[in-house]
Amino acid sequence: MYSYTWDLKTGGYLINPRQQTRYVANEIRPVFAEELTLTGLNERFEYDPSTIMPLLWAQKNVYLLNGERMAQLNGTRYGQPLNRQYFFEGKRKLKPVNIARMVAKNATIIVPCVLLRAVPTRKLFAFLPA
């Protein structure tokens, strides 16, 4: 599949197609302001709650900023209070990830992948009844 490295300029990541592995290095997902507010992580992060761009990345229950662990939710159970663990002192100011620039930097990899999926998808939909 691929691996990735963190891009400090965009707050996102760069896909490394040359470092092919059998699996994705670690699945990461974007973290938006609403999640930080709902989990109570906003007590240690400063950000614009109205921003629509991601502010952090997460691998499972670990929250990352430029690849560095910032926080973790431990022992999460339905109906139980969240146990938050932080890996820094004080407060951290967050700025939105520059998704447009991140995608542009990864375009040489993303565009061919999208095109490879587009043709089979079109063929699939051609067989479906209208």
N, C-alpha and C positions, 0 to 999 in steps of 0.2 A: 504494500500500500504506500504509505509515505510517513515521513516524520516532519517535524516543524521546529523552528527556532523563533524566539520572541523578538519582535521588532519594537525597539524602544521609541522610535520616531512616531509610529502610528498607535502604539498601545495594543496592537494586534499581533499576528504571527505571520511568518513566511513559511510556505510549504517547501519542503526539500524533496523533490522528486528523485534526486540522484541517490539519496539514502533510502533506497527501497527496502522495506521490511515486509514480513508476511502480514503484519497487522498495523493498524494505525497506532502511532506511538502511544498516545493517551487521548481518549476522547475528551474534548473540551467543549464547553458551551458558554455562550455569552451570559452575563449577569446584568440585569437592568435595575434601575432605581427602585422599582416596585418590590423586587425580591429583597433588596437590602433593607427596605422599610419593613416588610412583612416579617423578616427573620430577626429584626432588631439590630442588625449590623450597622444601622445608621448611627448608633450611639458612638461609634469610633471612626466613621467615615463622614467626611464633609463633601457634599455634591449637590447639584441642582436637581431636586426631586422631579422636576418637569421634563428633564432630558429624555429623549426617546432613543438615544444611542446607548450601547452597552458601556458599563463603567469598569467592570472586572471580567475575569474569566473564571470558570470553575471546572474542576475535575472531581466528580462525585460531590462530596461535601467539603472540599477544600477550595477556598477562594484565592485566586492568584492575580497579582498585578505585575506585568512584565515578567512572568514566569516565577515570581517570588511568592512564597506562601504568605498570605496576609491574615487569613482567618480560617477557622474550621468549625463546623457544627458537629457536635458529638452526641451520641445516644439519642438521635432523633426518633421519637415515637409519637404516634397520633395521640393528641389530647394531652401531651406532656410538655412542660416548658422546654425551650431549646437551651442547650448547653453550648455557649459560644466560647471559643478559645481564640486568642489573638496572638500573632507572632511579631508584634511591634508595640512600641510604647506611644502613648498620647493618641493624637488623632491624625488621620491621613486625608489629605484633600485629593479627590478623584476628578479627573477630567475625562470626558467621553472618548471612547476609542474612535479613531478616524477610519471608519469602515470603508468609505469610498477609496481612500488611499491604500488601505490594506488590500482590497480587492484588485485595485490597479497594479499593485506590486506583485500580486499572484496571478495576473491575467494570463501569462504564458502557460500556466498549468490549468487554471480554471476554465478558460474558454474551450480548449479541446475536450475537456471532460464533459462540459455542458453539451457540446455539439455531438459527442459520441452517444450521449443519452437521448438527445432530441430525436434522432432518426429512428431508433427502435420504438420510442414512445409514439411517434407519429404513425408508425406501422401498426402498433397495437391499437390505437384509436381508430384506424381505418377499418378494422374488423368489427368494431362495436356497432350495434344498431343505433340509428339516429333517434 
